[in-house]
Amino acid sequence: MNIQLIRNATMVIDYAGKKMLVDPMFSEKGELASGPMPAKDWNWKRNPLYDLPISVEEIIKDIDFVFLTHLHFDHWDKAAENALPKNIKIFVQDENDKKAISKLGFTNLEILGEDSNFEGVKLSRTKAQHGKGFILKLAGQVCGMVLQHPTEETLYIAADTVWYEEVEKTINAYKPEVIIVNGGDNRFIIGDQLIMNKEDIYRTHQAAPKSKIVVIHMEGVYHNTLSRKELKEFVDHKSISNSIIIPEDGEKIIL
């Protein structure tokens, strides 16, 4: 499989001959407003923090299907809505997201299930917990996905989640060789973390010590608090740098 981090949570993944786009946010730097409150460090910068590393036309070329983990502004935006063909296949997490995307004119929508399929690639919905404490109610529902095919290693996309028991259950159930986690430790001025922090990433490694763990959703939006540099220093200190991949925007990983 090939994984290309575009920016933040946006990825293009080649898997078993199919090309998947995940959580497209195509806006130019600063085009989007901030979230509902200042970040932990009181900054309230506009998003995204950086421009796309390649053109939108190059990103969406030959895409077979799209996976939307949820509809927050940094996972689905107006620029993506305008760029994608209205008949492209899109997997969404639930009926609410299906209705929202349908109202935008998209016609080929499917709610991801525990036993979905796209032209021979098995797609399984997984649970996710987008935060801790009261912030979890504000964040709403999210889902992840496991991809399986006889010619490929099993891939688990954890999406916007903290480490909790369902992530461990998914790892134990599917035994993925590759895991993609959103690890920017996003935080507002109040409340707990929204996605994985470095300790959560370490717990993921402990649960799947033989897996390659790709960490994305870093340095893309205003409330990321964990930098690539800090995470690299952490995994070096834990002596797990051979298992943790921290791609730059636009970087392609061949696994």
TORLUM-382801 format. One line per field, with one value per residue: residue in one letter; chain; x, y, z of N, C-alpha, C in turn; residue number from 1. Coordinates in steps of 0.05 Angstrom, whole numbers, plus 5000, padded with zeros to 4 digits. Example, Ala and Ser with C-alpha at 12.3 -4.5 7.8 and 13.67 -1.06 7.14 Angstrom:
BEGIN
type = c(a; s)
mol = c(A; A)
n_x = c(5264; 5257)
n_y = c(4886; 4955)
n_z = c(5156; 5142)
ca_x = c(5246; 5273)
ca_y = c(4910; 4979)
ca_z = c(5156; 5143)
c_x = c(5264; 5258)
c_y = c(4934; 5001)
c_z = c(5156; 5157)
seq = c(1; 2)
This chain:
BEGIN
type = c(m; n; i; q; l; i; r; n; a; t; m; v; i; d; y; a; g; k; k; m; l; v; d; p; m; f; s; e; k; g; e; l; a; s; g; p; m; p; a; k; d; w; n; w; k; r; n; p; l; y; d; l; p; i; s; v; e; e; i; i; k; d; i; d; f; v; f; l; t; h; l; h; f; d; h; w; d; k; a; a; e; n; a; l; p; k; n; i; k; i; f; v; q; d; e; n; d; k; k; a; i; s; k; l; g; f; t; n; l; e; i; l; g; e; d; s; n; f; e; g; v; k; l; s; r; t; k; a; q; h; g; k; g; f; i; l; k; l; a; g; q; v; c; g; m; v; l; q; h; p; t; e; e; t; l; y; i; a; a; d; t; v; w; y; e; e; v; e; k; t; i; n; a; y; k; p; e; v; i; i; v; n; g; g; d; n; r; f; i; i; g; d; q; l; i; m; n; k; e; d; i; y; r; t; h; q; a; a; p; k; s; k; i; v; v; i; h; m; e; g; v; y; h; n; t; l; s; r; k; e; l; k; e; f; v; d; h; k; s; i; s; n; s; i; i; i; p; e; d; g; e; k; i; i; l)
mol = c(A; A; A; A; A; A; A; A; A; A; A; A; A; A; A; A; A; A; A; A; A; A; A; A; A; A; A; A; A; A; A; A; A; A; A; A; A; A; A; A; A; A; A; A; A; A; A; A; A; A; A; A; A; A; A; A; A; A; A; A; A; A; A; A; A; A; A; A; A; A; A; A; A; A; A; A; A; A; A; A; A; A; A; A; A; A; A; A; A; A; A; A; A; A; A; A; A; A; A; A; A; A; A; A; A; A; A; A; A; A; A; A; A; A; A; A; A; A; A; A; A; A; A; A; A; A; A; A; A; A; A; A; A; A; A; A; A; A; A; A; A; A; A; A; A; A; A; A; A; A; A; A; A; A; A; A; A; A; A; A; A; A; A; A; A; A; A; A; A; A; A; A; A; A; A; A; A; A; A; A; A; A; A; A; A; A; A; A; A; A; A; A; A; A; A; A; A; A; A; A; A; A; A; A; A; A; A; A; A; A; A; A; A; A; A; A; A; A; A; A; A; A; A; A; A; A; A; A; A; A; A; A; A; A; A; A; A; A; A; A; A; A; A; A; A; A; A; A; A; A; A; A; A; A; A)
n_x = c(5017; 5007; 5014; 4997; 5006; 4969; 4954; 4943; 4888; 4879; 4888; 4914; 4906; 4933; 4908; 4906; 4899; 4861; 4844; 4839; 4811; 4816; 4781; 4778; 4805; 4810; 4819; 4852; 4910; 4891; 4839; 4795; 4754; 4770; 4760; 4707; 4726; 4784; 4850; 4890; 4935; 4915; 4915; 4880; 4880; 4866; 4846; 4866; 4933; 4973; 4987; 4963; 5006; 5008; 4971; 4898; 4876; 4914; 4911; 4859; 4859; 4842; 4817; 4782; 4745; 4716; 4728; 4695; 4707; 4680; 4646; 4672; 4703; 4757; 4760; 4726; 4709; 4685; 4716; 4731; 4681; 4668; 4706; 4703; 4674; 4603; 4583; 4617; 4638; 4623; 4637; 4605; 4595; 4544; 4471; 4458; 4504; 4502; 4454; 4469; 4511; 4485; 4450; 4483; 4487; 4513; 4510; 4523; 4525; 4543; 4530; 4579; 4590; 4598; 4613; 4625; 4640; 4684; 4690; 4717; 4751; 4750; 4714; 4711; 4673; 4696; 4697; 4704; 4728; 4720; 4752; 4757; 4722; 4678; 4685; 4679; 4624; 4616; 4646; 4622; 4600; 4645; 4676; 4722; 4760; 4774; 4813; 4815; 4846; 4863; 4913; 4940; 4968; 4933; 4899; 4887; 4850; 4847; 4824; 4795; 4806; 4816; 4861; 4827; 4785; 4760; 4793; 4835; 4807; 4795; 4846; 4861; 4823; 4828; 4882; 4919; 4970; 4987; 4975; 4939; 4941; 4910; 4946; 4955; 4944; 4901; 4875; 4830; 4824; 4798; 4779; 4793; 4838; 4827; 4841; 4890; 4947; 5018; 5027; 4982; 4994; 5039; 5014; 4984; 5024; 5044; 5002; 5003; 5056; 5085; 5066; 5066; 5061; 5029; 5031; 4988; 4951; 4976; 5004; 4970; 4922; 4895; 4891; 4923; 4970; 5014; 5076; 5112; 5167; 5170; 5144; 5178; 5223; 5203; 5190; 5240; 5264; 5234; 5252; 5225; 5226; 5232; 5183; 5146; 5120; 5126; 5101; 5116; 5078; 5050; 5085; 5101; 5089; 5113; 5091)
n_y = c(4976; 5046; 5107; 5173; 5230; 5287; 5336; 5355; 5316; 5296; 5248; 5208; 5143; 5086; 5023; 4956; 4962; 5002; 5071; 5114; 5171; 5207; 5245; 5301; 5365; 5422; 5476; 5540; 5566; 5597; 5606; 5587; 5597; 5600; 5549; 5534; 5560; 5593; 5564; 5521; 5552; 5602; 5622; 5642; 5629; 5632; 5578; 5531; 5521; 5519; 5519; 5473; 5419; 5400; 5407; 5412; 5386; 5347; 5317; 5294; 5264; 5206; 5183; 5131; 5124; 5159; 5170; 5193; 5211; 5242; 5305; 5353; 5418; 5412; 5365; 5361; 5407; 5468; 5476; 5424; 5402; 5431; 5413; 5358; 5307; 5301; 5250; 5215; 5159; 5158; 5141; 5146; 5161; 5156; 5163; 5217; 5246; 5227; 5250; 5304; 5308; 5291; 5333; 5370; 5354; 5308; 5241; 5187; 5155; 5119; 5088; 5070; 5005; 4948; 4908; 4926; 4937; 4951; 4939; 4890; 4902; 4896; 4934; 4958; 4987; 5023; 5039; 5105; 5155; 5220; 5255; 5274; 5278; 5334; 5357; 5319; 5315; 5361; 5351; 5308; 5252; 5204; 5160; 5105; 5062; 4996; 4966; 4910; 4860; 4805; 4811; 4850; 4881; 4888; 4947; 4998; 5054; 5100; 5150; 5212; 5204; 5191; 5150; 5094; 5041; 5017; 5026; 4992; 4943; 4940; 4935; 4886; 4853; 4856; 4857; 4894; 4907; 4957; 5020; 5080; 5140; 5198; 5248; 5299; 5320; 5357; 5415; 5458; 5522; 5510; 5448; 5378; 5336; 5327; 5292; 5239; 5242; 5243; 5203; 5171; 5152; 5122; 5083; 5058; 5036; 5000; 4964; 4943; 4923; 4903; 4930; 4981; 5048; 5104; 5172; 5226; 5288; 5333; 5397; 5425; 5452; 5504; 5488; 5445; 5417; 5384; 5378; 5356; 5353; 5349; 5300; 5266; 5269; 5246; 5192; 5175; 5176; 5136; 5094; 5074; 5090; 5062; 5041; 5081; 5126; 5191; 5230; 5284; 5340; 5322; 5280; 5215; 5148; 5083; 5019)
n_z = c(5000; 4989; 5023; 5023; 5058; 5055; 5081; 5148; 5166; 5117; 5068; 5015; 4995; 4966; 4958; 4950; 4895; 4891; 4898; 4950; 4979; 5039; 5086; 5061; 5063; 5030; 5030; 5022; 5056; 5116; 5099; 5125; 5183; 5254; 5306; 5355; 5400; 5432; 5422; 5465; 5477; 5474; 5423; 5365; 5311; 5240; 5196; 5145; 5172; 5136; 5066; 5015; 4996; 4944; 4882; 4881; 4837; 4826; 4872; 4871; 4826; 4792; 4836; 4870; 4911; 4968; 5038; 5092; 5156; 5193; 5196; 5212; 5204; 5190; 5164; 5122; 5075; 5043; 4997; 4983; 4974; 4928; 4892; 4884; 4841; 4834; 4831; 4855; 4893; 4962; 5028; 5089; 5160; 5185; 5184; 5191; 5171; 5120; 5101; 5104; 5066; 5021; 5012; 4990; 4939; 4925; 4901; 4906; 4957; 5016; 5078; 5121; 5143; 5188; 5156; 5103; 5032; 4979; 4915; 4923; 4965; 5033; 5080; 5144; 5193; 5250; 5321; 5352; 5396; 5404; 5440; 5511; 5573; 5584; 5535; 5497; 5487; 5457; 5412; 5384; 5341; 5311; 5265; 5253; 5208; 5183; 5134; 5091; 5050; 5009; 4985; 5011; 5071; 5133; 5146; 5192; 5203; 5250; 5259; 5286; 5348; 5418; 5457; 5479; 5506; 5461; 5418; 5431; 5430; 5376; 5353; 5376; 5353; 5297; 5287; 5259; 5211; 5197; 5224; 5225; 5260; 5287; 5313; 5338; 5388; 5398; 5430; 5465; 5498; 5544; 5575; 5559; 5520; 5449; 5408; 5397; 5441; 5455; 5493; 5485; 5434; 5446; 5478; 5438; 5407; 5446; 5448; 5398; 5382; 5337; 5294; 5243; 5257; 5234; 5241; 5237; 5224; 5247; 5262; 5228; 5239; 5281; 5335; 5344; 5388; 5394; 5365; 5306; 5316; 5372; 5380; 5352; 5384; 5430; 5414; 5401; 5452; 5477; 5449; 5404; 5352; 5305; 5295; 5290; 5245; 5220; 5178; 5134; 5107; 5045; 5038; 5014; 5033; 5027; 5040)
ca_x = c(5000; 5020; 4999; 5008; 4994; 4967; 4957; 4924; 4878; 4874; 4906; 4908; 4917; 4930; 4905; 4895; 4892; 4841; 4854; 4820; 4815; 4805; 4777; 4790; 4803; 4825; 4820; 4878; 4919; 4876; 4813; 4774; 4754; 4778; 4738; 4688; 4739; 4813; 4866; 4901; 4954; 4900; 4915; 4854; 4888; 4849; 4855; 4888; 4957; 4992; 4975; 4966; 5033; 5004; 4946; 4874; 4873; 4932; 4901; 4834; 4862; 4838; 4806; 4760; 4724; 4723; 4719; 4692; 4705; 4660; 4643; 4684; 4714; 4784; 4758; 4708; 4704; 4672; 4734; 4728; 4654; 4668; 4726; 4697; 4651; 4580; 4576; 4639; 4629; 4631; 4628; 4601; 4592; 4517; 4450; 4460; 4524; 4492; 4435; 4483; 4526; 4466; 4439; 4503; 4485; 4527; 4489; 4532; 4533; 4537; 4537; 4599; 4581; 4619; 4620; 4621; 4658; 4687; 4703; 4735; 4765; 4731; 4715; 4696; 4670; 4706; 4688; 4723; 4720; 4733; 4758; 4753; 4707; 4655; 4692; 4669; 4597; 4617; 4659; 4604; 4607; 4665; 4683; 4746; 4755; 4794; 4813; 4827; 4846; 4883; 4940; 4950; 4968; 4909; 4903; 4868; 4850; 4834; 4810; 4796; 4800; 4836; 4864; 4808; 4783; 4751; 4817; 4849; 4791; 4798; 4873; 4861; 4805; 4837; 4912; 4928; 4999; 4991; 4954; 4942; 4928; 4910; 4961; 4963; 4937; 4886; 4863; 4820; 4833; 4786; 4773; 4815; 4847; 4807; 4852; 4912; 4972; 5041; 5023; 4963; 5009; 5055; 4997; 4977; 5048; 5046; 4981; 5009; 5085; 5096; 5053; 5076; 5041; 5033; 5018; 4981; 4935; 4995; 5013; 4953; 4901; 4905; 4891; 4944; 4990; 5038; 5091; 5127; 5193; 5166; 5137; 5202; 5240; 5190; 5192; 5268; 5268; 5221; 5265; 5205; 5225; 5229; 5155; 5129; 5125; 5114; 5105; 5112; 5056; 5057; 5103; 5090; 5100; 5107; 5091)
ca_y = c(5000; 5072; 5127; 5200; 5251; 5312; 5357; 5350; 5289; 5289; 5229; 5191; 5116; 5065; 4998; 4934; 4973; 5023; 5096; 5125; 5198; 5208; 5271; 5323; 5394; 5433; 5505; 5552; 5575; 5619; 5611; 5578; 5609; 5582; 5532; 5548; 5575; 5594; 5541; 5519; 5573; 5626; 5632; 5638; 5633; 5621; 5552; 5515; 5537; 5518; 5512; 5445; 5415; 5395; 5418; 5396; 5369; 5324; 5301; 5279; 5249; 5176; 5173; 5112; 5130; 5177; 5162; 5216; 5201; 5259; 5329; 5377; 5435; 5403; 5339; 5364; 5436; 5478; 5472; 5396; 5400; 5442; 5400; 5329; 5302; 5296; 5222; 5199; 5142; 5168; 5126; 5164; 5145; 5151; 5175; 5247; 5255; 5220; 5271; 5329; 5307; 5289; 5360; 5384; 5345; 5282; 5221; 5160; 5155; 5094; 5089; 5049; 4985; 4930; 4889; 4939; 4927; 4967; 4924; 4869; 4911; 4896; 4958; 4953; 5011; 5020; 5060; 5125; 5173; 5245; 5272; 5265; 5296; 5348; 5365; 5297; 5321; 5381; 5340; 5292; 5225; 5199; 5132; 5097; 5041; 4976; 4956; 4884; 4848; 4782; 4819; 4873; 4880; 4900; 4976; 5010; 5084; 5104; 5175; 5230; 5190; 5188; 5122; 5083; 5012; 5008; 5025; 4968; 4921; 4939; 4924; 4857; 4839; 4856; 4854; 4909; 4911; 4986; 5036; 5109; 5154; 5227; 5251; 5327; 5328; 5382; 5424; 5485; 5536; 5494; 5420; 5358; 5331; 5319; 5269; 5227; 5255; 5225; 5180; 5153; 5139; 5101; 5060; 5044; 5019; 4977; 4945; 4932; 4928; 4895; 4946; 5007; 5068; 5129; 5193; 5249; 5308; 5349; 5422; 5432; 5471; 5522; 5477; 5424; 5425; 5367; 5382; 5333; 5352; 5339; 5272; 5251; 5267; 5227; 5164; 5168; 5171; 5111; 5074; 5061; 5105; 5044; 5033; 5105; 5142; 5217; 5242; 5313; 5345; 5315; 5257; 5188; 5125; 5057; 4998)
ca_z = c(5000; 4989; 5038; 5020; 5075; 5041; 5102; 5170; 5165; 5089; 5057; 4992; 5001; 4946; 4973; 4933; 4868; 4893; 4908; 4969; 4991; 5066; 5099; 5045; 5069; 5008; 5032; 5022; 5082; 5128; 5087; 5143; 5210; 5276; 5317; 5372; 5422; 5427; 5428; 5492; 5481; 5470; 5395; 5351; 5283; 5219; 5187; 5155; 5178; 5113; 5040; 5005; 4983; 4915; 4873; 4885; 4814; 4829; 4895; 4866; 4801; 4792; 4862; 4866; 4931; 4990; 5064; 5111; 5184; 5204; 5180; 5222; 5183; 5182; 5151; 5099; 5073; 5019; 4974; 4976; 4962; 4901; 4875; 4878; 4824; 4850; 4830; 4866; 4916; 4988; 5051; 5112; 5185; 5194; 5168; 5192; 5152; 5093; 5093; 5100; 5041; 5000; 5007; 4973; 4911; 4920; 4895; 4909; 4985; 5030; 5106; 5127; 5163; 5198; 5135; 5077; 5012; 4954; 4893; 4934; 4990; 5056; 5096; 5169; 5211; 5278; 5339; 5358; 5417; 5396; 5463; 5538; 5590; 5572; 5507; 5480; 5477; 5436; 5388; 5369; 5333; 5291; 5262; 5239; 5189; 5177; 5106; 5088; 5024; 5010; 4974; 5026; 5100; 5144; 5152; 5211; 5204; 5276; 5257; 5309; 5373; 5438; 5464; 5498; 5504; 5435; 5400; 5438; 5420; 5347; 5348; 5383; 5335; 5269; 5286; 5235; 5209; 5194; 5239; 5222; 5282; 5287; 5338; 5343; 5415; 5396; 5455; 5467; 5522; 5566; 5568; 5556; 5493; 5429; 5393; 5412; 5449; 5452; 5510; 5471; 5412; 5459; 5485; 5413; 5401; 5465; 5441; 5372; 5380; 5312; 5274; 5236; 5264; 5219; 5257; 5220; 5238; 5263; 5251; 5206; 5248; 5302; 5362; 5348; 5408; 5393; 5340; 5296; 5329; 5399; 5379; 5344; 5408; 5449; 5405; 5404; 5481; 5483; 5432; 5386; 5328; 5282; 5292; 5288; 5221; 5224; 5152; 5128; 5088; 5018; 5037; 5007; 5048; 5014; 5060)
c_x = c(5018; 5002; 5012; 4992; 4993; 4971; 4936; 4915; 4873; 4896; 4896; 4922; 4911; 4930; 4892; 4885; 4871; 4853; 4833; 4829; 4802; 4804; 4789; 4784; 4822; 4829; 4849; 4885; 4902; 4848; 4790; 4777; 4765; 4755; 4722; 4700; 4769; 4826; 4878; 4920; 4942; 4901; 4888; 4859; 4867; 4862; 4852; 4913; 4976; 4976; 4979; 4994; 5031; 4977; 4922; 4870; 4890; 4922; 4878; 4836; 4860; 4829; 4782; 4738; 4735; 4713; 4719; 4688; 4684; 4662; 4654; 4699; 4741; 4784; 4740; 4701; 4692; 4689; 4733; 4702; 4654; 4685; 4718; 4673; 4627; 4572; 4597; 4628; 4640; 4620; 4627; 4594; 4563; 4497; 4451; 4480; 4516; 4473; 4449; 4498; 4507; 4454; 4458; 4503; 4499; 4506; 4497; 4543; 4526; 4546; 4556; 4588; 4604; 4628; 4615; 4643; 4659; 4703; 4724; 4751; 4745; 4736; 4699; 4696; 4681; 4697; 4711; 4711; 4735; 4736; 4752; 4738; 4685; 4660; 4682; 4641; 4597; 4628; 4640; 4615; 4628; 4667; 4710; 4739; 4779; 4791; 4827; 4825; 4868; 4911; 4953; 4951; 4943; 4916; 4880; 4871; 4834; 4817; 4813; 4787; 4823; 4840; 4842; 4803; 4776; 4774; 4832; 4834; 4794; 4825; 4873; 4844; 4816; 4867; 4924; 4959; 5006; 4968; 4960; 4927; 4930; 4922; 4970; 4957; 4922; 4873; 4853; 4830; 4821; 4781; 4798; 4821; 4824; 4816; 4877; 4935; 4994; 5039; 5003; 4977; 5027; 5038; 4988; 5000; 5049; 5025; 4987; 5039; 5097; 5085; 5069; 5054; 5048; 5017; 5014; 4965; 4953; 5002; 4996; 4932; 4909; 4906; 4907; 4964; 5015; 5051; 5104; 5154; 5190; 5160; 5162; 5221; 5229; 5194; 5222; 5275; 5257; 5233; 5245; 5205; 5224; 5200; 5136; 5138; 5111; 5119; 5102; 5088; 5066; 5074; 5088; 5104; 5093; 5111; 5085)
c_y = c(5025; 5091; 5153; 5218; 5276; 5336; 5351; 5321; 5280; 5271; 5217; 5164; 5098; 5038; 4978; 4944; 4994; 5048; 5110; 5153; 5199; 5237; 5295; 5351; 5408; 5463; 5515; 5562; 5600; 5623; 5604; 5592; 5590; 5565; 5548; 5564; 5576; 5568; 5542; 5543; 5601; 5637; 5625; 5642; 5621; 5596; 5550; 5532; 5538; 5511; 5482; 5442; 5409; 5405; 5400; 5377; 5344; 5306; 5283; 5263; 5219; 5166; 5155; 5117; 5148; 5166; 5187; 5206; 5216; 5286; 5355; 5392; 5426; 5375; 5339; 5394; 5443; 5473; 5443; 5391; 5409; 5426; 5372; 5326; 5293; 5266; 5204; 5183; 5154; 5150; 5146; 5147; 5139; 5166; 5205; 5258; 5249; 5242; 5297; 5330; 5305; 5316; 5377; 5375; 5319; 5259; 5193; 5155; 5128; 5097; 5065; 5031; 4968; 4910; 4902; 4929; 4947; 4951; 4905; 4877; 4911; 4920; 4954; 4978; 5004; 5044; 5080; 5143; 5199; 5263; 5259; 5287; 5310; 5355; 5344; 5303; 5342; 5370; 5323; 5265; 5225; 5169; 5128; 5074; 5022; 4967; 4929; 4874; 4827; 4790; 4840; 4867; 4895; 4929; 4986; 5040; 5091; 5130; 5192; 5215; 5192; 5158; 5115; 5054; 5002; 5008; 4999; 4943; 4918; 4927; 4894; 4841; 4835; 4852; 4868; 4911; 4941; 5000; 5066; 5123; 5184; 5236; 5279; 5337; 5355; 5389; 5453; 5497; 5523; 5466; 5403; 5355; 5321; 5295; 5259; 5246; 5235; 5201; 5160; 5138; 5117; 5077; 5044; 5026; 4995; 4956; 4931; 4936; 4921; 4912; 4971; 5027; 5095; 5151; 5218; 5269; 5325; 5374; 5431; 5453; 5483; 5510; 5451; 5434; 5407; 5370; 5356; 5330; 5340; 5309; 5255; 5248; 5247; 5198; 5156; 5161; 5144; 5088; 5059; 5075; 5087; 5036; 5057; 5121; 5169; 5233; 5272; 5316; 5339; 5290; 5231; 5167; 5100; 5035; 4971)
c_z = c(5000; 5005; 5033; 5039; 5058; 5060; 5123; 5170; 5137; 5079; 5031; 4996; 4977; 4961; 4955; 4906; 4868; 4906; 4924; 4979; 5018; 5075; 5085; 5057; 5049; 5009; 5031; 5051; 5092; 5117; 5105; 5170; 5230; 5286; 5337; 5395; 5417; 5434; 5456; 5498; 5476; 5441; 5383; 5321; 5264; 5208; 5156; 5158; 5155; 5088; 5033; 4992; 4954; 4908; 4879; 4861; 4816; 4851; 4886; 4840; 4806; 4820; 4856; 4886; 4953; 5016; 5082; 5139; 5199; 5189; 5193; 5200; 5173; 5170; 5126; 5097; 5046; 4994; 4965; 4963; 4933; 4881; 4866; 4860; 4841; 4850; 4842; 4890; 4942; 5010; 5075; 5136; 5193; 5177; 5168; 5172; 5124; 5083; 5087; 5073; 5018; 4993; 4990; 4944; 4905; 4920; 4901; 4938; 4997; 5059; 5111; 5149; 5173; 5178; 5107; 5058; 4989; 4934; 4903; 4958; 5012; 5073; 5121; 5186; 5238; 5295; 5345; 5380; 5414; 5421; 5490; 5553; 5575; 5542; 5488; 5470; 5455; 5410; 5372; 5360; 5310; 5288; 5248; 5220; 5188; 5149; 5105; 5059; 5024; 5001; 4990; 5056; 5109; 5153; 5170; 5211; 5229; 5276; 5282; 5334; 5392; 5442; 5484; 5491; 5476; 5415; 5406; 5428; 5390; 5339; 5354; 5363; 5307; 5266; 5261; 5235; 5206; 5208; 5233; 5244; 5278; 5314; 5344; 5371; 5415; 5423; 5453; 5494; 5547; 5556; 5563; 5526; 5475; 5413; 5408; 5418; 5447; 5470; 5498; 5448; 5423; 5467; 5460; 5405; 5420; 5458; 5415; 5366; 5353; 5289; 5268; 5242; 5251; 5234; 5239; 5237; 5257; 5248; 5227; 5213; 5274; 5330; 5364; 5369; 5408; 5365; 5331; 5311; 5357; 5399; 5371; 5368; 5428; 5440; 5406; 5433; 5489; 5467; 5415; 5359; 5303; 5276; 5286; 5264; 5224; 5197; 5152; 5109; 5059; 5016; 5031; 5022; 5033; 5035; 5047)
seq = c(1; 2; 3; 4; 5; 6; 7; 8; 9; 10; 11; 12; 13; 14; 15; 16; 17; 18; 19; 20; 21; 22; 23; 24; 25; 26; 27; 28; 29; 30; 31; 32; 33; 34; 35; 36; 37; 38; 39; 40; 41; 42; 43; 44; 45; 46; 47; 48; 49; 50; 51; 52; 53; 54; 55; 56; 57; 58; 59; 60; 61; 62; 63; 64; 65; 66; 67; 68; 69; 70; 71; 72; 73; 74; 75; 76; 77; 78; 79; 80; 81; 82; 83; 84; 85; 86; 87; 88; 89; 90; 91; 92; 93; 94; 95; 96; 97; 98; 99; 100; 101; 102; 103; 104; 105; 106; 107; 108; 109; 110; 111; 112; 113; 114; 115; 116; 117; 118; 119; 120; 121; 122; 123; 124; 125; 126; 127; 128; 129; 130; 131; 132; 133; 134; 135; 136; 137; 138; 139; 140; 141; 142; 143; 144; 145; 146; 147; 148; 149; 150; 151; 152; 153; 154; 155; 156; 157; 158; 159; 160; 161; 162; 163; 164; 165; 166; 167; 168; 169; 170; 171; 172; 173; 174; 175; 176; 177; 178; 179; 180; 181; 182; 183; 184; 185; 186; 187; 188; 189; 190; 191; 192; 193; 194; 195; 196; 197; 198; 199; 200; 201; 202; 203; 204; 205; 206; 207; 208; 209; 210; 211; 212; 213; 214; 215; 216; 217; 218; 219; 220; 221; 222; 223; 224; 225; 226; 227; 228; 229; 230; 231; 232; 233; 234; 235; 236; 237; 238; 239; 240; 241; 242; 243; 244; 245; 246; 247; 248; 249; 250; 251; 252; 253; 254; 255)
